[in-house]
């Protein structure tokens, strides 16, 4: 079954550049425009109902297996903040103690033309929405399982910020909602620091005294771009 899941694993992260960069002169993708216009009420409700202070949600790392594993390992042990007052000094506790760090592995995809770029932007919006959901499937890809919503979604590929941030930010801004998305930098320390500061600003830490808990998922999609998050064992997302 594991081999079957991997053969179906959707390729999500772009390695090559899109020719057309979204911005003020380029409209948002249709999915975002339709949601803002009220034509997709389910998506609109998910955006509006997002609670940035949901302490019980997961910190979701989405990217290639190597990226998410590396960042997760760093978040497991990094200790550069005092967990009580947030000052920059070690207190002997991991900065993300008590948190659930969920790794969602995807495989790189080359996308070179504007049509592929537009599809990629839509894919990233759908991905964020799926990671905010509370539905996961078992290893068989069928059995429904519950999961905590993603309270913070960290895209580990820099391509997401470059290509899809305009659409993601526009979607949440349109409804006065705070975005759960963090765009990772090339530096692990900088990414961890931004995650810590955001969680503290939102008062979204669990405040539990325990080592971080890890969960592992892979992302599957159908031909229409509808997503399922598959709960899986960590060894199956290794490179």
Helices and strands as residue ranges (DSSP letters): H 2-8, E 11-14, H 30-36, H 41-48, E 58-64, H 65-77, E 100-109, H 114-132, E 135-137, E 144-146, E 150-155, H 158-174, E 181-183, H 188-202, E 213-221, E 227-231, G 234-237
